[in-house]
Amino acid sequence: MINTDIPFHLPVIEDEEIRGVEETLRTGWLTTGRKTKLFEEEFARYVGTNHAVAVNSCTAALHVALEALKIGPGDEVLVPTMTFTATAEVVLHLGARPVLVDCDRETLNIDVSDAEGKISSQTRAIIPVHFGGQPCDMDGIKDLSRRHNLRIVEDAAHALPARYKGRMIGSLGDITCFSFYVTKTITTGEGGMATTNNPEWADRMRVMSLHGISKDAWKRYSAEGSWYYEVLSAGFKYNLTDIGAALGIAQLRKCDRFQRARQAIAAQYNSSFADIPEVAPLAVHAEVEHAWHLYVIRLDLASLRIDRNEFIERLKEKRIGSSVHFIPLHLHPFYRDQFAYEPSQFPNATFAFERIVSLPIFPSMTAEQIRHVTTSVREIVEQSRR
Ligand SMILES: *Cc1c(COP(=O)(O)O)cnc(C)c1O
């Protein structure tokens, strides 16, 4: 037994992050400025894209991305049901309609053939979510988008860094959106980034993320900038602060190290669970490099006397934090009632939801903590076999 709790997640905050924030505070420039610009440049280089627009959340990035692609009233956007509400709510904020799509049973990524079946004459875009950090079937999605003239906005909240057929997520789709929320693979406290190779979309996202104003904040407010600006649209207030960017710069430079640590944890979980038939990790396709933001197991309920909720309670008794990603959108009251969805319309997501548990996977996990998770999972299963 261990004597402290294992949290579900813990961000890695070291001297570089603290020094970066302190230095920013001492400059007196706290809002969007040089640090944000530097963070954008380093991020664009890291994922291999021409433009990166920093904002204060992934939700904001998704919102300005769809706006830049002129998604609006009368349009439909394909959204996986196996995601967080942010992915779908932004579609509604633009007056368009999110059309939910089932997931693949083995990866929980969007089921491309189900997506195809839900395309209508109004469908304009698809938002694949790289579930847990495993890239979706991007060839299938690109083929679909070509045949049906759809824009692709990737929700890469989990997928930094991740690769599809050797190419970094962030360099593939029309626009890709990342999250720096505190539980994600790197954090700015709250923050996000939209990447694209299209200069017009980048410019539009920049403008809309700061009140629809035609200049970057740092130029507008800085001494060398002019007082003059023009409002081009009714924009949003979505800019990232330099305090957050200072955190982000320090975190981005450690992103590969964090990923290696998570990969090692995932490998230990995989080998420990290989001989427990009641516990099935998600499948990982050979053509991807996984970010391992989440480590999800599926319980074989038919051979256990406990359900998923009870399993989570047992983990809690052993002082292990866990979570469920996700409660599918079609099961939430809002989406269920607003769009009259039935669980049977999404058989794979509904089936998976009853069985999934996300285990702790964060870079600072100790060997003892990892071992405690694997032995606890084994113990719980052995005590609950039918
Ligand atoms: C966390 C998350 C978001 C939202 O990110 P924020 O930065 O908190 O806005 C969007 N989509 C998915 C799949 C997420 O997990």
The ligand as a Tripos MOL2 file, in Angstrom:
@<TRIPOS>MOLECULE
LIG
   15    15     1     0     0
SMALL
NO_CHARGES

@<TRIPOS>ATOM
      1 C1         -9.9000   19.6870  -23.0300 C.3       1 LIG1
      2 C2        -10.6170   19.5160  -24.3130 C.ar      1 LIG1
      3 C3        -11.1190   20.6050  -25.0380 C.ar      1 LIG1
      4 C4        -11.1870   21.9810  -24.4800 C.3       1 LIG1
      5 O1         -9.9480   22.5300  -24.1900 O.3       1 LIG1
      6 P1         -9.9180   23.9180  -23.3860 P.3       1 LIG1
      7 O2         -8.5000   24.3930  -23.5940 O.co2     1 LIG1
      8 O3        -10.2160   23.6140  -21.9580 O.co2     1 LIG1
      9 O4        -10.9080   24.8300  -23.9990 O.co2     1 LIG1
     10 C5        -11.6440   20.3810  -26.2970 C.ar      1 LIG1
     11 N1        -11.7200   19.1440  -26.8080 N.ar      1 LIG1
     12 C6        -11.2790   18.0660  -26.1370 C.ar      1 LIG1
     13 C7        -11.3770   16.7200  -26.7860 C.3       1 LIG1
     14 C8        -10.7410   18.2080  -24.8520 C.ar      1 LIG1
     15 O5        -10.3370   17.1290  -24.1760 O.3       1 LIG1
@<TRIPOS>BOND
     1     1     2 1
     2     2     3 ar
     3     2    14 ar
     4     3     4 1
     5     3    10 ar
     6     4     5 1
     7     5     6 1
     8     6     7 2
     9     6     8 1
    10     6     9 1
    11    10    11 ar
    12    11    12 ar
    13    12    13 1
    14    12    14 ar
    15    14    15 1
@<TRIPOS>SUBSTRUCTURE
     1 LIG1         1 GROUP 0 **** ****
